[in-house]
Amino acid sequence: MTPSDGGTDVTESFRLASSPLTSLYYWVFGGWLRQRRNLRDMTKTLNRIKDVVEA
């Protein structure tokens, strides 16, 4: 969280260490689907926080 004009900016992130094993997971086991789900779920979480704070 960081202060900004008129409020606070909230950022959520996820980092998976880069390695040959994670590259294999990404391409063979559908890691791109997990990445898409993570982005969708993080957006939902941030929107829920916003709704509660602005209520």
C-alpha positions in Angstrom: 0.0 0.0 0.0 1.2 3.5 -0.9 -0.3 6.8 -0.2 -1.7 8.7 -3.2 -3.7 11.8 -3.8 -7.0 11.3 -2.0 -6.4 7.7 -0.9 -4.1 4.7 -1.0 -2.9 2.6 -3.9 -3.0 -1.1 -3.2 -1.0 -3.6 -5.3 -1.1 -7.3 -5.2 1.5 -9.4 -7.0 2.7 -13.0 -7.4 6.1 -14.1 -8.5 7.2 -17.6 -9.4 10.9 -18.1 -9.5 12.3 -18.6 -13.0 13.9 -22.0 -13.5 13.9 -24.9 -16.0 11.3 -26.7 -13.8 8.9 -23.7 -13.8 9.4 -23.3 -17.5 8.5 -26.9 -18.0 5.4 -26.5 -15.8 4.3 -23.4 -17.7 4.4 -25.0 -21.2 3.6 -28.7 -20.4 1.1 -28.5 -17.6 -0.8 -25.4 -18.6 0.9 -22.8 -16.4 -0.5 -20.1 -18.6 -4.0 -21.1 -17.4 -2.8 -20.6 -13.8 -1.3 -17.3 -14.7 -4.6 -16.2 -16.2 -6.5 -17.4 -13.1 -4.1 -15.6 -10.7 -4.6 -12.3 -12.6 -8.4 -12.8 -12.5 -8.4 -13.6 -8.8 -6.1 -10.8 -7.8 -8.3 -8.4 -9.7 -11.4 -9.7 -7.8 -9.5 -9.3 -4.4 -8.5 -5.8 -5.2 -12.0 -4.9 -6.2 -13.4 -6.4 -3.0 -11.0 -4.3 -0.9 -12.0 -1.2 -2.9 -15.7 -1.9 -2.3 -15.2 -2.3 1.5 -13.0 0.7 1.8 -15.3 3.0 -0.2 -18.5 1.8 1.5 
